[in-house]
């Protein structure tokens, strides 16, 4: 019987978000230093690793705004 994973790793989340692992790591670090300036999925630190609960990641992802055109981009960034 195979155990279903409960968490994504930093690399897996970066891949799902189509960004480099270092870029994603930088966003998390900036949020820690400056407050919530980037939208990042919920995570926890365990044994020196940053882990992202799979269920929480997908809930977070579904609530992210979609940018489908230049007009939408301007609307989203002017909030």
C-alpha positions, 0 to 999 in steps of 0.5 A: 500500500502506497501512502499518499503524500500530505505535503509539497516541497519548495521545488514542487511548488515552484514547479507548479507555479512555473517559477525558479525555486530561488525566486519562490524562496526569495518571495517567502523571505521578503514576506518574512522581512517586509510583511505580506507583499507577495501572495504565497501559499500556506507553509510550515517549517519542519526539520529545516524544510519548508513544506506546503500542505497539498490541500491548503496549496490547492485552496490558495491557488484557486483563490488567486486572481487570473490575469487574462489580458493587459486590461485585466493586468492594469485592473489587478495591479491598481488595487 
